[in-house]
Structure formats: C-alpha cells, structure tokens
C-alpha cells in the first residue's frame, strides 16, 4: 500500500520560512518523479514545483526564486523549502509521487501565512 505523509506546515508571518517534507512508503522512491501542489481556499489545486528522478526541477512562476524543491533518496524524502512567504501562499500543500504510471497523493499539510 502506497502512502505519502507530509509534514512541516504551520502558521508563519509574512517574510518567514517553512520547510515541508514528504516521505512516501510502498514505492521505490528513487524512481519516482515527485511534485508539490497547493490548494488555496476557494481555488483549484495548482502545481508548485516538480523534481525528476535525476534531480531536474521546475517551478510555478509565482514561487520562482522563493521556493526550492529537493530530494534525498537515502531518506526517501522530498522537501519544499519556502522562503519570503506571502499571505497568498496560504494553502494546503500536497505531495505527489508519479510512480510506474500511477499518481499517488498525500493528504496535505496546511500552511498559513499571516501576521
């Protein structure tokens, strides 16, 4: 059974930082492309960042220069370092694994950016 568990969300002031983590189980992590998505209240889920098995990354324009996605294959973990956070970054953040033609999702972690 495949499970993805996100952690690291919380309340942070504008300009602050958070690091999200996602650790999948039930898959061979090193051959999974990984991604972070987010869904703000009343909005559709949107792609935030992706990282391939080789470590190539891609970002939404809204987070370029502020967010960094990375992976540690030894720890079976993908990270999302979020800096210079803005109120508009408030959302539930979801981790996704693309593994053997199937997408698997975590349940999400809430990030709230507010003073």
ROLONU-364502 format. One record per atom (N, C-alpha, C): residue number from 1; x, y, z. Coordinates in nm, 4 decimals, always signed. Atoms other than C-alpha are relative to their C-alpha. Example, Ala and Ser with C-alpha at 12.3 -4.5 7.8 and 13.67 -1.06 7.14 Angstrom:
<pts>
+-----+----------+----------+----------+
!   i !       c1 !       c2 !       c3 !
+-----+----------+----------+----------+
!   1 !  +0.0890 !  -0.1190 !  +0.0000 !
!   1 !  +1.2300 !  -0.4500 !  +0.7800 !
!   1 !  +0.0900 !  +0.1200 !  +0.0000 !
!   2 !  -0.0820 !  -0.1190 !  -0.0060 !
!   2 !  +1.3670 !  -0.1060 !  +0.7140 !
!   2 !  -0.0770 !  +0.1090 !  +0.0730 !
+-----+----------+----------+----------+
</pts>
This chain:
<pts>
+-----+----------+----------+----------+
!   i !       c1 !       c2 !       c3 !
+-----+----------+----------+----------+
!   1 !  +0.0843 !  -0.1186 !  +0.0000 !
!   1 !  +0.0000 !  +0.0000 !  +0.0000 !
!   1 !  +0.0888 !  +0.1249 !  +0.0000 !
!   2 !  -0.0795 !  -0.1214 !  +0.0128 !
!   2 !  +0.1373 !  +0.3378 !  -0.1033 !
!   2 !  -0.0578 !  +0.1087 !  +0.0899 !
!   3 !  +0.0413 !  -0.1131 !  -0.0827 !
!   3 !  +0.1241 !  +0.6231 !  +0.1460 !
!   3 !  +0.1024 !  +0.1105 !  -0.0129 !
!   4 !  -0.0867 !  -0.1173 !  -0.0014 !
!   4 !  +0.2635 !  +0.9745 !  +0.1316 !
!   4 !  -0.0377 !  +0.0833 !  +0.1214 !
!   5 !  +0.0258 !  -0.0754 !  -0.1216 !
!   5 !  +0.2974 !  +1.1639 !  +0.4564 !
!   5 !  +0.0759 !  +0.1315 !  -0.0056 !
!   6 !  -0.0601 !  -0.1331 !  -0.0008 !
!   6 !  +0.3572 !  +1.5383 !  +0.4515 !
!   6 !  +0.0116 !  +0.0510 !  +0.1433 !
!   7 !  -0.0160 !  -0.0646 !  -0.1302 !
!   7 !  +0.4821 !  +1.7406 !  +0.7463 !
!   7 !  +0.0680 !  +0.1338 !  -0.0198 !
!   8 !  -0.0718 !  -0.1271 !  +0.0030 !
!   8 !  +0.6182 !  +2.0839 !  +0.8275 !
!   8 !  -0.0869 !  +0.1223 !  -0.0169 !
!   9 !  +0.0865 !  -0.1155 !  +0.0141 !
!   9 !  +0.3165 !  +2.3040 !  +0.7756 !
!   9 !  -0.0216 !  +0.0709 !  +0.1324 !
!  10 !  +0.0265 !  -0.0756 !  -0.1210 !
!  10 !  +0.2050 !  +2.5674 !  +1.0212 !
!  10 !  -0.0299 !  +0.1449 !  -0.0302 !
!  11 !  +0.0260 !  -0.1435 !  +0.0098 !
!  11 !  +0.1497 !  +2.9356 !  +1.0860 !
!  11 !  +0.1331 !  +0.0746 !  -0.0002 !
!  12 !  -0.1232 !  -0.0780 !  +0.0108 !
!  12 !  +0.4208 !  +3.1771 !  +0.9794 !
!  12 !  -0.0353 !  +0.1419 !  -0.0407 !
!  13 !  +0.0234 !  -0.1394 !  +0.0364 !
!  13 !  +0.4424 !  +3.5537 !  +0.9457 !
!  13 !  +0.0491 !  +0.0275 !  -0.1422 !
!  14 !  -0.0506 !  -0.0388 !  +0.1322 !
!  14 !  +0.4868 !  +3.7190 !  +0.6073 !
!  14 !  +0.1499 !  +0.0279 !  +0.0058 !
!  15 !  -0.1451 !  -0.0119 !  +0.0035 !
!  15 !  +0.8517 !  +3.7097 !  +0.5074 !
!  15 !  +0.0731 !  -0.1151 !  +0.0650 !
!  16 !  -0.0609 !  +0.1131 !  -0.0694 !
!  16 !  +0.9122 !  +3.3954 !  +0.7098 !
!  16 !  +0.0249 !  -0.1188 !  -0.0908 !
!  17 !  -0.0367 !  +0.1210 !  +0.0745 !
!  17 !  +1.0211 !  +3.0477 !  +0.6062 !
!  17 !  -0.0599 !  -0.1235 !  +0.0657 !
!  18 !  +0.0400 !  +0.1327 !  -0.0460 !
!  18 !  +0.8987 !  +2.6910 !  +0.6351 !
!  18 !  +0.0639 !  -0.1024 !  -0.0915 !
!  19 !  -0.0450 !  +0.1101 !  +0.0833 !
!  19 !  +1.0285 !  +2.3592 !  +0.5133 !
!  19 !  -0.0982 !  -0.1155 !  +0.0147 !
!  20 !  +0.0898 !  +0.1150 !  +0.0035 !
!  20 !  +0.7824 !  +2.0910 !  +0.4120 !
!  20 !  +0.0783 !  -0.1250 !  -0.0365 !
!  21 !  -0.0597 !  +0.1300 !  +0.0309 !
!  21 !  +0.8744 !  +1.7238 !  +0.3982 !
!  21 !  -0.1090 !  -0.0964 !  -0.0427 !
!  22 !  +0.0933 !  +0.1045 !  +0.0439 !
!  22 !  +0.7096 !  +1.4293 !  +0.2280 !
!  22 !  +0.0779 !  -0.1297 !  -0.0117 !
!  23 !  -0.0669 !  +0.1299 !  +0.0008 !
!  23 !  +0.8060 !  +1.0690 !  +0.2850 !
!  23 !  -0.0974 !  -0.1065 !  -0.0473 !
!  24 !  +0.0860 !  +0.1071 !  +0.0491 !
!  24 !  +0.6401 !  +0.8071 !  +0.0665 !
!  24 !  +0.0437 !  -0.1365 !  +0.0538 !
!  25 !  -0.0299 !  +0.1386 !  -0.0306 !
!  25 !  +0.6183 !  +0.4436 !  +0.1624 !
!  25 !  -0.0746 !  -0.0877 !  -0.0995 !
!  26 !  +0.0647 !  +0.0915 !  +0.0928 !
!  26 !  +0.5325 !  +0.1450 !  -0.0531 !
!  26 !  +0.0424 !  +0.0184 !  -0.1442 !
!  27 !  -0.0533 !  -0.0197 !  +0.1342 !
!  27 !  +0.7250 !  +0.2714 !  -0.3558 !
!  27 !  +0.1523 !  +0.0001 !  +0.0066 !
!  28 !  -0.1448 !  -0.0183 !  +0.0092 !
!  28 !  +1.0835 !  +0.2736 !  -0.4757 !
!  28 !  +0.0236 !  +0.1465 !  -0.0289 !
!  29 !  -0.0015 !  -0.1447 !  +0.0086 !
!  29 !  +1.1431 !  +0.6391 !  -0.4104 !
!  29 !  +0.0919 !  +0.0513 !  -0.1102 !
!  30 !  -0.1006 !  -0.0520 !  +0.0934 !
!  30 !  +1.4477 !  +0.6782 !  -0.6337 !
!  30 !  -0.0475 !  +0.0015 !  -0.1445 !
!  31 !  +0.0494 !  +0.0012 !  +0.1378 !
!  31 !  +1.2461 !  +0.6034 !  -0.9486 !
!  31 !  -0.1349 !  +0.0698 !  -0.0123 !
!  32 !  +0.1241 !  -0.0761 !  +0.0028 !
!  32 !  +0.9516 !  +0.8300 !  -0.8642 !
!  32 !  +0.0297 !  +0.1471 !  -0.0252 !
!  33 !  -0.0022 !  -0.1453 !  +0.0140 !
!  33 !  +0.9134 !  +1.1787 !  -1.0016 !
!  33 !  -0.0896 !  +0.0566 !  +0.1100 !
!  34 !  +0.0737 !  -0.0549 !  -0.1127 !
!  34 !  +0.7931 !  +1.3982 !  -0.7163 !
!  34 !  -0.0434 !  +0.1432 !  -0.0280 !
!  35 !  +0.0504 !  -0.1353 !  +0.0211 !
!  35 !  +0.5929 !  +1.7188 !  -0.7002 !
!  35 !  -0.0724 !  +0.0491 !  +0.1250 !
!  36 !  +0.0821 !  -0.0674 !  -0.1015 !
!  36 !  +0.4325 !  +1.9658 !  -0.4635 !
!  36 !  -0.1076 !  +0.0808 !  -0.0726 !
!  37 !  +0.1134 !  -0.0791 !  +0.0458 !
!  37 !  +0.0904 !  +2.1138 !  -0.5314 !
!  37 !  -0.0555 !  +0.0754 !  +0.1206 !
!  38 !  +0.0690 !  -0.0683 !  -0.1091 !
!  38 !  -0.1196 !  +2.3537 !  -0.3297 !
!  38 !  -0.1415 !  +0.0373 !  -0.0442 !
!  39 !  +0.1381 !  -0.0408 !  +0.0258 !
!  39 !  -0.4843 !  +2.4458 !  -0.2992 !
!  39 !  -0.0404 !  +0.1012 !  +0.1051 !
!  40 !  +0.0452 !  -0.1067 !  -0.0875 !
!  40 !  -0.5941 !  +2.7750 !  -0.1523 !
!  40 !  -0.1516 !  -0.0059 !  +0.0132 !
!  41 !  +0.1456 !  +0.0023 !  -0.0189 !
!  41 !  -0.9456 !  +2.8251 !  -0.0150 !
!  41 !  -0.0722 !  +0.0594 !  -0.1205 !
!  42 !  +0.0792 !  -0.0472 !  +0.1115 !
!  42 !  -1.1929 !  +2.8578 !  -0.2999 !
!  42 !  +0.0676 !  -0.0040 !  -0.1347 !
!  43 !  -0.0741 !  +0.0059 !  +0.1267 !
!  43 !  -0.9325 !  +2.7890 !  -0.5675 !
!  43 !  +0.0308 !  -0.1443 !  -0.0375 !
!  44 !  -0.0378 !  +0.1327 !  +0.0477 !
!  44 !  -0.8261 !  +2.4960 !  -0.7791 !
!  44 !  +0.1417 !  -0.0344 !  +0.0478 !
!  45 !  -0.1344 !  +0.0455 !  -0.0338 !
!  45 !  -0.5249 !  +2.2874 !  -0.6920 !
!  45 !  +0.0957 !  +0.0396 !  -0.1119 !
!  46 !  -0.0973 !  -0.0443 !  +0.0988 !
!  46 !  -0.2139 !  +2.4195 !  -0.8647 !
!  46 !  +0.1374 !  -0.0591 !  +0.0289 !
!  47 !  -0.1354 !  +0.0527 !  -0.0117 !
!  47 !  +0.1341 !  +2.2901 !  -0.9323 !
!  47 !  +0.0924 !  +0.1068 !  +0.0578 !
!  48 !  -0.0976 !  -0.0900 !  -0.0606 !
!  48 !  +0.4067 !  +2.4464 !  -0.7185 !
!  48 !  +0.1403 !  -0.0295 !  -0.0530 !
!  49 !  -0.1359 !  +0.0358 !  +0.0403 !
!  49 !  +0.7233 !  +2.2548 !  -0.8047 !
!  49 !  +0.0080 !  -0.1487 !  -0.0282 !
!  50 !  -0.0224 !  +0.1407 !  +0.0318 !
!  50 !  +0.8467 !  +1.9298 !  -0.9535 !
!  50 !  +0.1490 !  -0.0310 !  +0.0053 !
!  51 !  -0.1383 !  +0.0453 !  +0.0053 !
!  51 !  +1.1640 !  +1.7263 !  -0.9299 !
!  51 !  +0.0006 !  -0.1406 !  -0.0582 !
!  52 !  -0.0054 !  +0.1298 !  +0.0660 !
!  52 !  +1.2539 !  +1.4358 !  -1.1544 !
!  52 !  +0.0906 !  -0.0954 !  +0.0780 !
!  53 !  -0.0877 !  +0.0981 !  -0.0634 !
!  53 !  +1.4375 !  +1.1196 !  -1.0618 !
!  53 !  +0.1468 !  +0.0409 !  -0.0096 !
!  54 !  -0.1383 !  -0.0453 !  +0.0175 !
!  54 !  +1.7546 !  +1.2862 !  -1.1912 !
!  54 !  +0.0283 !  +0.1310 !  +0.0706 !
!  55 !  -0.0214 !  -0.1229 !  -0.0743 !
!  55 !  +1.7009 !  +1.5965 !  -0.9833 !
!  55 !  -0.0286 !  +0.1277 !  -0.0760 !
!  56 !  +0.0385 !  -0.1201 !  +0.0742 !
!  56 !  +1.5793 !  +1.8331 !  -1.2537 !
!  56 !  -0.1257 !  +0.0588 !  +0.0622 !
!  57 !  +0.1099 !  -0.0664 !  -0.0702 !
!  57 !  +1.3419 !  +2.0910 !  -1.1111 !
!  57 !  -0.0744 !  +0.0977 !  -0.0905 !
!  58 !  +0.0818 !  -0.0973 !  +0.0709 !
!  58 !  +1.0628 !  +2.3138 !  -1.2335 !
!  58 !  -0.0914 !  +0.0661 !  +0.1029 !
!  59 !  +0.0772 !  -0.0760 !  -0.0976 !
!  59 !  +0.8645 !  +2.5854 !  -1.0546 !
!  59 !  -0.1100 !  +0.0810 !  -0.0660 !
!  60 !  +0.1011 !  -0.0958 !  +0.0418 !
!  60 !  +0.5467 !  +2.7831 !  -1.0882 !
!  60 !  +0.0616 !  +0.1390 !  +0.0066 !
!  61 !  -0.0554 !  -0.1362 !  +0.0034 !
!  61 !  +0.6202 !  +3.1444 !  -1.1762 !
!  61 !  -0.0191 !  +0.0723 !  +0.1327 !
!  62 !  +0.0330 !  -0.0710 !  -0.1232 !
!  62 !  +0.4590 !  +3.2587 !  -0.8522 !
!  62 !  +0.0956 !  -0.0317 !  +0.1151 !
!  63 !  -0.0895 !  +0.0372 !  -0.1100 !
!  63 !  +0.7205 !  +3.0814 !  -0.6386 !
!  63 !  +0.1470 !  +0.0001 !  -0.0402 !
!  64 !  -0.1401 !  -0.0002 !  +0.0451 !
!  64 !  +1.0369 !  +3.1071 !  -0.8502 !
!  64 !  +0.0823 !  +0.0998 !  +0.0796 !
!  65 !  -0.0885 !  -0.0862 !  -0.0779 !
!  65 !  +1.3257 !  +3.2473 !  -0.6520 !
!  65 !  -0.0291 !  +0.0006 !  +0.1484 !
!  66 !  +0.0361 !  +0.0040 !  -0.1425 !
!  66 !  +1.1468 !  +3.1857 !  -0.3200 !
!  66 !  -0.0058 !  -0.1425 !  +0.0540 !
!  67 !  +0.0161 !  +0.1395 !  -0.0421 !
!  67 !  +1.0803 !  +2.8105 !  -0.3058 !
!  67 !  +0.1066 !  -0.0862 !  -0.0666 !
!  68 !  -0.0956 !  +0.0959 !  +0.0548 !
!  68 !  +1.3241 !  +2.5244 !  -0.3559 !
!  68 !  -0.0467 !  -0.1415 !  +0.0308 !
!  69 !  +0.0331 !  +0.1406 !  -0.0183 !
!  69 !  +1.2313 !  +2.1620 !  -0.4114 !
!  69 !  +0.1288 !  -0.0810 !  -0.0067 !
!  70 !  -0.1175 !  +0.0854 !  +0.0010 !
!  70 !  +1.4874 !  +1.8936 !  -0.3336 !
!  70 !  -0.0419 !  -0.1394 !  +0.0453 !
!  71 !  +0.0307 !  +0.1362 !  -0.0415 !
!  71 !  +1.5038 !  +1.5222 !  -0.2677 !
!  71 !  +0.1248 !  -0.0645 !  +0.0581 !
!  72 !  -0.1063 !  +0.0775 !  -0.0612 !
!  72 !  +1.7116 !  +1.2903 !  -0.0541 !
!  72 !  -0.0381 !  -0.1468 !  -0.0165 !
!  73 !  +0.0376 !  +0.1385 !  +0.0281 !
!  73 !  +1.6950 !  +0.9411 !  -0.1969 !
!  73 !  +0.0415 !  -0.0950 !  +0.1134 !
!  74 !  -0.0419 !  +0.0845 !  -0.1125 !
!  74 !  +1.8791 !  +0.7982 !  +0.1049 !
!  74 !  -0.1041 !  +0.0014 !  +0.1119 !
!  75 !  +0.1031 !  -0.0143 !  -0.1033 !
!  75 !  +1.6000 !  +0.9244 !  +0.3305 !
!  75 !  -0.1414 !  -0.0170 !  -0.0550 !
!  76 !  +0.1328 !  +0.0149 !  +0.0627 !
!  76 !  +1.3161 !  +0.8636 !  +0.0809 !
!  76 !  -0.0881 !  +0.1210 !  +0.0284 !
!  77 !  +0.0727 !  -0.1206 !  -0.0369 !
!  77 !  +1.2110 !  +1.2231 !  +0.1324 !
!  77 !  +0.0181 !  +0.1086 !  -0.1058 !
!  78 !  -0.0047 !  -0.1193 !  +0.0844 !
!  78 !  +1.1259 !  +1.5203 !  -0.0839 !
!  78 !  -0.0350 !  +0.1197 !  +0.0877 !
!  79 !  +0.0170 !  -0.1201 !  -0.0810 !
!  79 !  +1.1412 !  +1.8706 !  +0.0590 !
!  79 !  -0.0491 !  +0.1169 !  -0.0855 !
!  80 !  +0.0323 !  -0.1274 !  +0.0623 !
!  80 !  +0.9970 !  +2.2087 !  -0.0223 !
!  80 !  +0.0398 !  +0.1095 !  +0.0993 !
!  81 !  -0.0443 !  -0.1123 !  -0.0812 !
!  81 !  +1.1913 !  +2.4973 !  +0.1279 !
!  81 !  -0.0692 !  +0.1252 !  -0.0509 !
!  82 !  +0.0785 !  -0.1170 !  +0.0379 !
!  82 !  +0.9709 !  +2.8054 !  +0.1278 !
!  82 !  +0.0518 !  +0.1206 !  +0.0765 !
!  83 !  -0.0522 !  -0.1230 !  -0.0595 !
!  83 !  +1.1263 !  +3.1452 !  +0.1912 !
!  83 !  -0.0822 !  +0.1195 !  -0.0472 !
!  84 !  +0.0696 !  -0.1246 !  +0.0357 !
!  84 !  +0.9912 !  +3.5001 !  +0.1776 !
!  84 !  -0.1493 !  -0.0253 !  -0.0219 !
!  85 !  +0.1401 !  +0.0387 !  +0.0150 !
!  85 !  +0.6427 !  +3.3672 !  +0.2336 !
!  85 !  -0.0919 !  +0.1205 !  +0.0008 !
!  86 !  +0.0979 !  -0.1066 !  +0.0144 !
!  86 !  +0.3468 !  +3.5824 !  +0.1393 !
!  86 !  -0.1372 !  -0.0521 !  +0.0425 !
!  87 !  +0.1352 !  +0.0462 !  -0.0364 !
!  87 !  -0.0169 !  +3.5730 !  +0.2537 !
!  87 !  -0.0638 !  -0.0834 !  -0.1108 !
!  88 !  +0.0585 !  +0.0756 !  +0.1111 !
!  88 !  -0.1104 !  +3.4453 !  -0.0928 !
!  88 !  +0.0573 !  -0.1407 !  -0.0141 !
!  89 !  -0.0505 !  +0.1376 !  -0.0025 !
!  89 !  +0.0997 !  +3.1339 !  -0.0266 !
!  89 !  -0.0816 !  -0.0889 !  +0.0937 !
!  90 !  +0.0845 !  +0.0773 !  -0.0898 !
!  90 !  -0.1599 !  +3.0263 !  +0.2294 !
!  90 !  -0.0802 !  -0.1030 !  -0.0787 !
!  91 !  +0.0651 !  +0.1092 !  +0.0726 !
!  91 !  -0.2924 !  +2.6881 !  +0.1176 !
!  91 !  +0.0281 !  -0.1312 !  +0.0709 !
!  92 !  -0.0385 !  +0.1365 !  -0.0356 !
!  92 !  -0.2963 !  +2.3186 !  +0.1820 !
!  92 !  +0.0994 !  -0.0465 !  -0.1054 !
!  93 !  -0.1057 !  +0.0451 !  +0.0895 !
!  93 !  +0.0205 !  +2.1769 !  +0.0310 !
!  93 !  -0.0012 !  -0.1524 !  -0.0060 !
!  94 !  +0.0077 !  +0.1432 !  +0.0235 !
!  94 !  +0.0089 !  +1.8303 !  -0.1206 !
!  94 !  +0.1261 !  -0.0504 !  -0.0708 !
!  95 !  -0.1100 !  +0.0685 !  +0.0644 !
!  95 !  +0.2875 !  +1.5945 !  -0.2166 !
!  95 !  -0.0573 !  -0.1033 !  -0.0969 !
!  96 !  +0.0419 !  +0.1000 !  +0.0980 !
!  96 !  +0.2510 !  +1.3795 !  -0.5278 !
!  96 !  +0.1198 !  -0.0797 !  -0.0491 !
!  97 !  -0.1014 !  +0.0881 !  +0.0572 !
!  97 !  +0.4517 !  +1.0814 !  -0.6461 !
!  97 !  -0.0524 !  -0.0568 !  -0.1308 !
!  98 !  +0.0315 !  +0.0633 !  +0.1284 !
!  98 !  +0.4472 !  +0.9740 !  -1.0101 !
!  98 !  +0.0840 !  -0.1270 !  -0.0074 !
!  99 !  -0.0737 !  +0.1251 !  -0.0148 !
!  99 !  +0.5402 !  +0.6081 !  -0.9861 !
!  99 !  -0.0635 !  -0.1069 !  -0.0861 !
! 100 !  +0.0454 !  +0.1080 !  +0.0883 !
! 100 !  +0.5077 !  +0.3411 !  -1.2557 !
! 100 !  -0.1361 !  +0.0319 !  -0.0617 !
! 101 !  +0.1178 !  -0.0500 !  +0.0736 !
! 101 !  +0.2427 !  +0.5394 !  -1.4491 !
! 101 !  -0.1180 !  +0.0324 !  +0.0891 !
! 102 !  +0.1092 !  -0.0329 !  -0.0916 !
! 102 !  +0.0313 !  +0.5998 !  -1.1371 !
! 102 !  +0.0399 !  +0.1189 !  +0.0875 !
! 103 !  -0.0210 !  -0.1125 !  -0.0899 !
! 103 !  -0.0044 !  +0.9202 !  -0.9350 !
! 103 !  -0.0547 !  -0.0339 !  +0.1379 !
! 104 !  +0.0403 !  +0.0206 !  -0.1383 !
! 104 !  -0.0182 !  +0.8951 !  -0.5577 !
! 104 !  +0.0105 !  +0.1339 !  +0.0726 !
! 105 !  +0.0073 !  -0.1287 !  -0.0683 !
! 105 !  -0.1153 !  +1.1822 !  -0.3298 !
! 105 !  +0.0035 !  -0.0173 !  +0.1509 !
! 106 !  +0.0109 !  -0.0067 !  -0.1439 !
! 106 !  -0.0647 !  +1.2706 !  +0.0308 !
! 106 !  -0.1279 !  +0.0716 !  +0.0394 !
! 107 !  +0.1225 !  -0.0635 !  -0.0491 !
! 107 !  -0.3396 !  +1.4149 !  +0.2491 !
! 107 !  +0.0162 !  +0.1494 !  +0.0192 !
! 108 !  -0.0225 !  -0.1430 !  -0.0061 !
! 108 !  -0.1786 !  +1.7566 !  +0.2658 !
! 108 !  +0.0415 !  +0.0510 !  +0.1356 !
! 109 !  -0.0389 !  -0.0694 !  -0.1229 !
! 109 !  -0.0329 !  +1.9925 !  +0.5216 !
! 109 !  -0.0318 !  +0.1483 !  -0.0190 !
! 110 !  +0.0486 !  -0.1366 !  +0.0114 !
! 110 !  -0.1722 !  +2.3379 !  +0.5930 !
! 110 !  +0.1113 !  +0.0995 !  +0.0306 !
! 111 !  -0.0919 !  -0.1123 !  -0.0197 !
! 111 !  +0.0459 !  +2.6454 !  +0.5528 !
! 111 !  -0.0824 !  +0.1275 !  +0.0051 !
! 112 !  +0.0704 !  -0.1261 !  -0.0162 !
! 112 !  -0.0923 !  +2.9728 !  +0.6821 !
! 112 !  +0.1015 !  +0.1114 !  +0.0192 !
! 113 !  -0.0911 !  -0.1143 !  -0.0081 !
! 113 !  +0.0943 !  +3.2978 !  +0.6217 !
! 113 !  -0.0825 !  +0.1209 !  +0.0409 !
! 114 !  +0.0819 !  -0.1082 !  -0.0537 !
! 114 !  -0.0471 !  +3.5714 !  +0.8393 !
! 114 !  +0.0731 !  +0.0674 !  +0.1149 !
! 115 !  -0.0583 !  -0.0723 !  -0.1130 !
! 115 !  +0.0579 !  +3.8399 !  +1.0810 !
! 115 !  -0.1001 !  +0.0048 !  +0.1159 !
+-----+----------+----------+----------+
</pts>
